[in-house]
Amino acid sequence: MARIAVIGAGTGALAAAARLAVAGHRVAVYERTETYGGALRRRERDGFAFDTGPGLLPLPAVHRDLFVKTGREPLEECVELVQADPSSHHVFADGTRVSLPNASRAGVVAAVEEALGADAARRWGDFLVRAREAWDRARRPLLEEPLWPNWEVLAGREPYPAVPHRRRLRLRTAATLAEVGEWELRDPRLRALLESHALAFGLDPRTTPASAAVLPYMEHAFGTWYVRGGLRELARAVYERCLARRVEFRFGAEVTAVREKDGRAAGLELADGTAVEADLVVAGVHPAALERMCGTRLRGEGEVPARREGASRTTVLLALRGARPEGTPHRTVVHTRDREAELDALSGGGLPAEPTVTVLRPDDPALVPDAGHEAVTVTAVTPAGAAGADAYAAYAAYAAYAAYAERMVAAAVRAVPDLRDRLLWQEVRTPEDVARETGAEGGAVPAPALAAADGRFLHASNSTRLPGLFTVGGWSHPGGGLPHAGMSGALVAGLVVEGPDFRGSQ
């Protein structure tokens, strides 16, 4: 039985902690803030409640597996899962709308045909077939196994299949997601639909590998779910599972250093001077923060290249008078009317004049003071970055975000026409809020790992150059997003319990 110290109480770290405790280890979690859950936070005010991080749960099988492996009560006995149907509603630049049913490829193709025509439906259906092939090729080595020592196999191979070139009678392989849209989908609305899955993680489809086609495939194939009471309830359930498995928690415990002895991780040092002894350390923190704790670089020659910083998000919380109309989609994506300008602004570190926004309108009495009100969130991608060291810079940054929030609300009006008439109050949450709650520099939000592109979209291995030190969560393999964070917890537990030869669950 080993003593294991876990840095951070994000969802990936909690998943690892619960699994390691079940395996018989003594596990203690050290979290610098006063609560658990990482990005899964809740804001409450005047009887309204809002998820301030993710609002929907993709691929719930990951968390079902966690609960099966760590206790008697399955996930559905600990939280109430509700399938979001439609999975998403899209408002395109020309005003066209389409609602995509949940977990039904045939239903999605039929919906596209009804809204965009038979040719668009055929193209989207053919694309999903190729996306499934990419998923089948990449799924196990990219998501279900620790990162191979010869990770270059994933870096050099584009799992998205080649397609016939109509004019040149030969096959060609798209290198980027934008090329998939341009060559195969053509319709600007389909291209916007495709690219929105990458943009949601701050990825520029013009430079994102074609393997990102797996993102819409995962949604169409496995569905999207809501947790009654908000996604914060999922974090609560995982935290309580950890407590049931006798995981210890210390909140308000900022880790300043990873202790090393005889060439191995040997514990932690806390900001208050406390020394913590441990046989193994599992770190669920941003890579730059972990390297500062270790006082050395954790990457060596021939290892996965440093992942570029993720983008952040700005979220507007809207308290509305009046009941949520019957039949309102849970999630609506309002696409910008100038995609190139939006991408140029974001890639240059700026705020778009008209962003693509995601509007979440959950049908959940737990989030409102009574049936005569509605709680709505509007989210858009924002470049990551600190506001600045001095008060003037911080004020100027917040003023910029406040103006951006007004542009976000203006875009959301295309989905909620009476929004301004119903508005009681609104709050703006900026990348500074994300940074404060998650510890990620600049409020960056990690993206899922993707194959190809010379490894630039992979994340660092769960093992490190320092024996006894492992990494978990969105900033390590297999990357960001709730399912991927949960997978990282399973991988770390496997590496600790079974050793470096662990190759994932069979």
C-alpha positions in Angstrom: 0.0 0.0 0.0 1.5 3.3 -1.1 1.0 6.8 0.2 -0.1 8.9 -2.8 -0.4 12.7 -2.8 -2.6 14.2 -5.4 -2.2 17.8 -6.4 -5.5 19.5 -7.3 -9.1 18.4 -7.1 -10.2 18.7 -10.7 -12.3 15.9 -12.2 -9.3 14.0 -13.6 -7.5 14.1 -10.3 -10.7 13.0 -8.5 -11.1 10.1 -10.9 -7.6 8.9 -10.3 -7.9 9.3 -6.5 -11.0 7.2 -6.3 -9.5 4.4 -8.5 -6.3 4.4 -6.5 -8.1 4.3 -3.2 -10.1 1.3 -4.3 -6.8 -0.4 -5.3 -5.8 -0.2 -1.6 -3.6 2.9 -1.6 -3.7 5.7 1.0 -4.7 8.8 -1.1 -4.7 12.4 0.0 -5.7 15.3 -2.2 -4.2 18.8 -1.8 -6.3 21.6 -3.4 -5.3 25.2 -3.3 -8.9 26.6 -3.5 -11.7 25.9 -1.0 -13.6 23.4 -3.0 -13.4 20.5 -5.5 -14.3 20.1 -9.2 -11.8 22.3 -11.1 -13.8 23.9 -13.9 -17.1 22.4 -12.7 -18.2 25.3 -10.6 -21.6 26.9 -9.8 -22.6 30.5 -9.4 -25.7 31.2 -7.3 -27.5 34.5 -7.0 -31.1 35.6 -6.2 -32.4 32.0 -6.5 -30.7 31.5 -9.9 -27.9 28.9 -10.4 -25.5 28.6 -13.3 -22.8 26.1 -14.4 -19.7 28.3 -15.0 -17.8 25.6 -16.7 -19.0 22.8 -19.0 -22.8 22.6 -19.2 -23.2 19.2 -20.9 -21.7 15.8 -20.5 -20.5 13.9 -23.7 -19.5 10.2 -23.6 -21.1 9.4 -20.2 -19.7 5.8 -20.5 -16.4 7.2 -19.1 -18.0 8.2 -15.8 -20.2 5.1 -15.7 -17.1 3.0 -15.8 -15.6 5.1 -13.0 -18.6 4.5 -10.7 -18.7 0.8 -11.6 -15.1 0.4 -10.7 -15.1 2.3 -7.5 -18.3 1.2 -5.7 -21.7 -0.5 -5.7 -23.9 2.5 -6.7 -23.8 3.2 -10.4 -23.6 6.7 -11.8 -27.4 6.9 -12.4 -28.0 6.4 -8.7 -25.7 9.2 -7.8 -26.9 11.8 -10.3 -29.8 12.1 -12.7 -28.7 12.0 -16.3 -31.0 13.5 -18.9 -30.4 13.0 -22.6 -30.4 16.4 -24.4 -32.6 16.1 -27.4 -32.0 17.8 -29.7 -28.3 17.5 -29.0 -27.9 20.9 -30.5 -29.7 23.6 -32.5 -27.7 25.6 -35.0 -28.5 29.1 -36.3 -26.3 29.8 -39.4 -25.1 33.0 -40.9 -27.9 33.1 -43.5 -30.6 32.5 -40.8 -31.1 28.8 -41.7 -31.7 26.6 -38.6 -31.3 22.9 -38.0 -31.9 20.8 -34.9 -29.7 17.7 -34.6 -31.2 14.7 -32.7 -29.2 13.1 -30.0 -27.1 9.9 -30.7 -28.6 9.1 -34.0 -26.6 9.3 -37.2 -29.6 8.6 -39.4 -31.6 11.2 -37.5 -28.9 13.8 -38.0 -28.7 13.1 -41.7 -32.5 13.4 -42.0 -32.5 16.7 -40.1 -29.8 18.1 -42.3 -31.7 17.0 -45.4 -34.9 18.7 -44.2 -33.1 22.0 -43.3 -30.3 22.2 -45.9 -31.3 19.8 -48.8 -30.5 16.4 -50.1 -27.0 17.1 -51.4 -26.0 18.6 -48.0 -27.4 15.5 -46.2 -25.5 13.1 -48.5 -22.3 15.0 -47.9 -22.7 15.1 -44.2 -23.6 11.4 -44.1 -20.5 10.5 -46.2 -18.4 12.6 -43.9 -19.7 10.8 -40.8 -18.7 7.5 -42.3 -15.1 8.8 -42.8 -15.1 10.3 -39.3 -16.1 6.9 -37.9 -13.1 5.4 -39.7 -10.8 8.0 -38.2 -12.4 7.2 -34.8 -11.8 3.5 -35.2 -8.2 4.0 -36.2 -7.3 6.5 -33.4 -9.6 5.6 -30.5 -7.5 3.0 -28.6 -3.9 4.5 -29.0 -5.1 8.1 -28.6 -7.6 7.7 -25.8 -7.6 4.3 -24.1 -3.9 3.6 -23.7 -1.0 5.5 -22.1 0.9 7.5 -24.7 3.3 5.1 -26.5 7.1 5.7 -26.2 7.0 5.8 -30.0 4.3 8.4 -30.0 5.6 9.6 -33.4 3.3 6.9 -34.9 0.3 9.0 -33.8 2.0 12.2 -34.7 2.8 11.3 -38.3 -0.2 9.3 -39.2 -3.4 11.1 -40.2 -6.3 8.8 -39.3 -8.8 10.7 -41.4 -9.1 8.7 -44.7 -8.2 10.0 -48.1 -11.0 10.8 -50.5 -11.1 10.7 -54.3 -10.1 14.0 -56.0 -13.0 14.7 -58.4 -10.9 16.2 -61.2 -7.6 14.4 -60.9 -8.8 10.8 -60.4 -6.5 10.2 -57.4 -6.8 10.1 -53.7 -5.9 13.1 -51.5 -5.8 13.4 -47.7 -6.9 16.5 -46.0 -4.3 17.9 -43.6 -6.7 20.2 -41.7 -10.3 20.3 -40.7 -10.8 23.4 -42.9 -9.7 21.3 -45.9 -12.2 18.6 -45.0 -15.0 21.3 -45.0 -13.8 22.9 -48.2 -13.1 19.7 -50.2 -15.9 17.4 -49.0 -18.7 19.5 -47.5 -18.6 22.7 -49.5 -21.8 24.1 -48.2 -20.8 27.0 -45.9 -23.4 26.0 -43.3 -22.0 22.4 -43.2 -18.5 23.8 -42.9 -19.6 26.0 -40.0 -21.2 23.0 -38.3 -18.0 21.0 -38.7 -15.7 23.7 -37.6 -17.8 24.7 -34.6 -16.7 21.5 -32.8 -13.0 22.5 -33.0 -13.7 26.2 -32.3 -15.5 25.2 -29.0 -12.0 24.3 -27.7 -10.4 27.4 -29.2 -8.9 25.4 -32.1 -8.5 27.2 -35.4 -9.8 24.8 -38.1 -7.3 26.2 -40.6 -4.5 24.7 -38.6 -6.3 21.9 -36.7 -5.6 18.4 -38.1 -8.3 16.6 -40.1 -8.4 14.0 -37.3 -10.6 16.5 -35.3 -13.4 15.0 -37.4 -13.7 12.6 -34.5 -15.2 15.4 -32.3 -18.6 15.7 -34.2 -18.6 11.9 -34.7 -18.3 11.3 -30.9 -21.3 13.6 -30.3 -23.5 12.1 -33.0 -22.5 8.5 -32.0 -22.5 8.6 -28.2 -24.8 11.4 -27.4 -24.8 14.4 -25.1 -26.3 14.4 -21.6 -27.3 16.9 -19.0 -26.9 16.3 -15.2 -30.0 17.4 -13.4 -29.1 20.3 -11.1 -26.2 21.2 -13.3 -22.8 19.7 -14.1 -21.6 20.7 -10.6 -23.6 17.7 -9.4 -21.3 15.4 -11.3 -18.3 16.9 -9.5 -20.2 16.4 -6.2 -20.9 12.8 -6.9 -17.3 12.0 -7.8 -16.1 13.9 -4.7 -18.5 11.9 -2.5 -17.3 8.7 -4.1 -13.8 9.6 -3.1 -14.9 10.3 0.5 -16.6 6.9 0.5 -13.3 5.3 -0.5 -11.6 7.1 2.3 -9.7 9.6 0.2 -8.5 12.5 2.4 -8.9 16.1 1.3 -7.1 19.2 2.4 -8.6 22.4 0.9 -6.8 25.7 1.0 -3.5 23.8 0.7 -1.4 25.3 -2.0 1.5 23.1 -3.2 4.7 25.0 -3.8 7.1 22.2 -4.5 7.3 18.5 -5.3 9.9 17.0 -3.0 12.5 14.6 -4.5 14.6 12.0 -2.7 17.1 9.5 -4.3 15.9 10.5 -7.8 12.2 10.0 -7.1 9.2 12.0 -6.2 8.9 11.8 -2.4 6.2 14.2 -1.4 5.1 17.8 -1.4 5.8 21.1 0.3 2.9 23.4 1.0 2.8 27.2 1.1 2.4 27.2 4.9 5.7 25.3 5.1 4.2 21.9 5.8 6.2 19.0 4.4 4.1 16.0 3.1 5.8 12.6 2.7 4.5 10.4 -0.1 5.6 7.4 -2.1 4.0 8.7 -5.3 2.7 12.0 -6.5 -0.1 12.6 -9.0 -0.4 16.1 -10.3 -3.5 17.5 -11.9 -2.2 21.0 -12.6 -1.0 23.1 -15.6 2.4 21.9 -16.9 4.1 25.2 -16.3 2.9 25.2 -12.7 4.2 21.6 -12.2 7.6 22.4 -13.6 7.9 25.3 -11.2 7.0 22.9 -8.4 9.7 20.5 -9.5 12.3 23.2 -10.3 13.2 21.4 -13.6 11.9 20.7 -17.0 9.8 17.5 -17.2 10.2 17.1 -21.0 13.3 15.7 -22.6 14.7 15.2 -26.0 12.5 13.0 -28.2 9.4 13.6 -26.0 6.0 14.9 -27.2 6.5 18.6 -28.3 5.1 21.2 -25.9 1.4 21.7 -26.5 0.5 25.2 -27.4 -1.6 27.1 -24.9 -5.3 26.6 -25.1 -7.8 29.4 -25.6 -10.1 30.5 -22.8 -13.8 31.3 -22.6 -15.9 34.3 -21.7 -19.3 33.4 -20.2 -22.3 35.7 -19.6 -24.8 34.5 -17.0 -28.3 35.8 -17.8 -31.2 35.9 -15.3 -34.5 36.2 -17.2 -38.0 36.9 -16.2 -40.6 34.6 -17.8 -40.8 30.9 -18.1 -38.6 28.9 -20.5 -40.8 28.3 -23.6 -41.9 24.7 -24.2 -39.8 22.9 -26.7 -36.8 25.2 -26.3 -33.5 23.5 -27.3 -31.1 23.0 -24.4 -28.1 24.1 -26.6 -28.1 26.5 -29.5 -25.0 27.4 -31.4 -25.3 30.8 -33.1 -22.7 31.0 -35.9 -20.9 34.2 -36.7 -21.7 35.9 -40.0 -17.9 36.3 -40.7 -16.0 33.2 -39.9 -12.7 34.3 -41.3 -12.7 37.5 -39.4 -13.6 35.6 -36.2 -10.7 33.2 -36.7 -8.3 35.9 -37.7 -9.1 37.8 -34.5 -8.8 34.8 -32.2 -5.5 33.6 -33.8 -4.1 37.1 -33.3 -5.0 37.2 -29.7 -8.0 39.6 -30.2 -11.7 39.5 -29.5 -13.9 39.0 -32.6 -16.4 41.7 -33.5 -19.1 39.0 -33.9 -18.3 35.7 -32.1 -19.9 32.4 -32.5 -21.7 31.8 -29.2 -23.2 28.8 -27.5 -26.5 29.4 -25.7 -27.5 27.0 -22.9 -31.1 27.0 -21.7 -31.5 24.0 -19.4 -35.0 22.8 -18.5 -34.2 22.5 -14.8 -36.3 23.8 -11.9 -33.3 23.5 -9.6 -31.6 26.5 -11.4 -34.4 29.1 -11.1 -36.3 30.7 -8.2 -39.6 29.6 -9.6 -41.3 28.5 -12.8 -41.6 32.1 -13.9 -37.9 32.6 -14.5 -35.1 31.2 -16.7 -31.4 30.8 -16.2 -29.3 31.1 -19.4 -25.6 31.0 -20.1 -23.9 32.4 -23.3 -20.3 31.3 -23.9 -17.7 32.3 -26.5 -14.1 31.5 -27.1 -11.6 34.0 -25.9 -7.8 34.1 -26.2 -6.0 33.0 -23.0 -3.8 35.6 -21.3 -3.4 37.5 -18.1 -5.0 40.9 -17.7 -1.7 42.5 -16.5 0.2 43.1 -13.4 -1.2 46.6 -12.5 -4.6 47.8 -11.7 -5.0 49.9 -14.9 -4.2 46.9 -17.1 -6.7 44.7 -15.2 -9.4 47.4 -15.5 -8.8 47.8 -19.2 -8.9 44.1 -19.7 -12.2 43.8 -17.9 -13.7 46.7 -19.9 -12.7 44.9 -23.1 -14.4 41.7 -21.8 -17.5 43.7 -20.8 -17.8 45.1 -24.4 -17.2 41.6 -25.7 -20.0 40.3 -23.5 -22.4 42.8 -25.1 -21.4 41.5 -28.5 -22.1 38.0 -27.3 -25.5 38.9 -26.0 -26.3 40.6 -29.3 -25.4 37.3 -31.1 -27.5 35.3 -28.6 -30.6 37.5 -29.5 -30.6 35.6 -32.8 -31.5 32.5 -30.8 -33.5 34.3 -28.0 -35.3 37.2 -29.7 -37.0 38.5 -26.5 -33.8 38.2 -24.4 -33.3 41.9 -23.7 -37.0 42.5 -22.8 -36.8 39.6 -20.2 -33.4 40.4 -18.8 -33.3 41.0 -15.0 -29.5 41.0 -14.6 -26.3 39.6 -16.1 -22.8 38.7 -14.9 -19.7 38.4 -17.0 -17.1 35.7 -16.3 -13.7 36.3 -17.9 -10.5 34.3 -18.4 -9.3 35.8 -15.1 -12.1 34.0 -13.3 -11.2 30.7 -15.1 -7.6 31.2 -14.1 -8.5 31.9 -10.5 -10.7 28.8 -10.2 -8.6 26.3 -12.2 -5.0 27.6 -11.8 -4.5 27.4 -15.6 -2.3 30.2 -16.8 -4.3 32.9 -18.6 -7.5 30.9 -17.9 -6.6 28.5 -20.7 -8.9 25.6 -21.3 -7.2 22.4 -22.6 -8.4 20.8 -25.8 -8.6 17.0 -26.5 -5.6 15.3 -27.9 -5.6 14.8 -31.7 -3.5 12.6 -33.9 -1.2 13.8 -36.8 0.2 17.4 -37.2 3.7 16.2 -36.0 2.4 15.7 -32.5 1.5 19.4 -31.9 -2.0 18.4 -30.7 -0.9 15.6 -28.4 -0.5 16.1 -24.6 2.4 15.0 -22.4 2.5 11.4 -21.2 0.9 10.6 -17.8 4.4 9.4 -16.7 7.2 12.0 -16.3 11.0 12.0 -16.3 10.9 12.0 -12.5 10.1 8.5 -11.3 7.1 8.4 -9.0 5.5 11.5 -10.5 2.5 11.2 -12.7 0.2 13.8 -14.4 -3.5 13.7 -14.7 -6.4 15.8 -16.1 -6.9 17.9 -19.1 -3.3 19.1 -19.5 -2.0 15.6 -19.8 -2.7 12.6 -22.1 -5.4 12.3 -23.5 -6.3 16.0 -23.1 -9.2 18.3 -22.2 -12.9 17.8 -22.0 -14.8 15.9 -19.3 -14.5 12.4 -20.9 -10.8 12.8 -21.6 -10.1 14.0 -18.1 -11.9 10.9 -16.7 -9.9 8.7 -19.1 -6.6 10.2 -17.8 -7.6 9.2 -14.3 -8.1 5.6 -15.4 -4.7 5.6 -17.2 -2.8 7.0 -14.2 -4.4 4.4 -11.9 -3.5 1.7 -14.3 0.1 2.9 -14.5 0.4 3.0 -10.7 -1.3 -0.3 -10.0 0.1 -2.4 -12.9 3.3 -0.6 -13.7 4.8 0.9 -16.8 3.8 -2.0 -19.0 0.1 -1.1 -18.5 -1.6 -0.8 -21.9 -5.1 0.2 -21.0 -8.2 -1.8 -20.1 -9.0 -4.6 -22.5 
